[in-house]
Amino acid sequence: MTPAAVLVAALAASSGSSQDTNSTDVRPAPRWPDGTLSFTGPPGEIGNWDGRPGSTLGANVFEDALDVSEFNLPTNLRIDEIPFKPWARALYDYRQATFTKDDPHTRCKPSGGARMFHTPYGFEILALPDTAEIIFLSVGAPHSWRVVHMDGRAHPKNPEPTWFGHSVGHWEGDTLVIDTVGFNEGFWISREGLPHTSQLHTIERLSRPDFDTLRYEITIDDPGAYTETWSGGWLIPWIPGNEPFDYLCQENNLDVGRMVGPRE
């Protein structure tokens, strides 16, 4: 048997694909041959993670499409508990009042921070052992991808500001911990319009407590916009059969309804 075949067979065997007829059984998360948690499906099973628009870091949603909170972590703050600096709270309130008029995502910009993880149509998490990288591929965006370096490197001293920043990761048990700096200021941290500055530093923690659930949590450290660090997150479901498709989002987006200003 070739090494590739051994890898496929081992992942399939460790995925818990043989389920009991009892529908209440929880299917365990798959693992790679070395025991590392896998964020993909086993061979032969198509699917990916579907970020839910209603997931929020701060409970203060007004739009019907966002009024779905069952995926939020119970430890999430209310919006009045988030340690905004005055200017950041004023900007957040303005973004709420003007709906999605200034939303960079509407203009097909990459979604940095937590925004990628509650964008519809799914995303994939790919482990690349040959290059010691983990790649995040988003569908409901301009088909952006994010690289997390897993080779133990440090952040550069003066990273060039980018949409996704510079990410390094490591495992703490079955939790992937991602440390990111070097963000630009062109995106919203999350869909409801939380602001940030170029001082933003995030720590993200991803785990897969069972086959169908991804747990995402982010700690935000941005002394330019907040008076102290704070955290939030949500659960993300695995959708069988979900896979990337031709989602075209370009800078000449003509979705006028989401770009003209305040809602009626």
Sequence and secondary structure as in RCSB ss.txt:
>XXXX:A:sequence
MTPAAVLVAALAASSGSSQDTNSTDVRPAPRWPDGTLSFTGPPGEIGNWDGRPGSTLGANVFEDALDVSEFNLPT
NLRIDEIPFKPWARALYDYRQATFTKDDPHTRCKPSGGARMFHTPYGFEILALPDTAEIIFLSVGAPHSWRVVHM
DGRAHPKNPEPTWFGHSVGHWEGDTLVIDTVGFNEGFWISREGLPHTSQLHTIERLSRPDFDTLRYEITIDDPGA
YTETWSGGWLIPWIPGNEPFDYLCQENNLDVGRMVGPRE
>XXXX:A:secstr
  HHHHHHHHHHHHTT S  S TT      B TTS B SS  TT  EEE   TT  SEE   SGGG   TTB TT
 EEGGGS B HHHHHHHHHHHHTTTTT GGGGT    GGGGGG TT EEEEEETTTTEEEEEESSSSS EEEEE 
S     SS   BSS EEEEEEETTEEEEEEE B SSS SSTT     TT EEEEEEEEEETTEEEEEEEEE TTT
BSS EEEEEEEEEEET         TT   GGGTSSS  
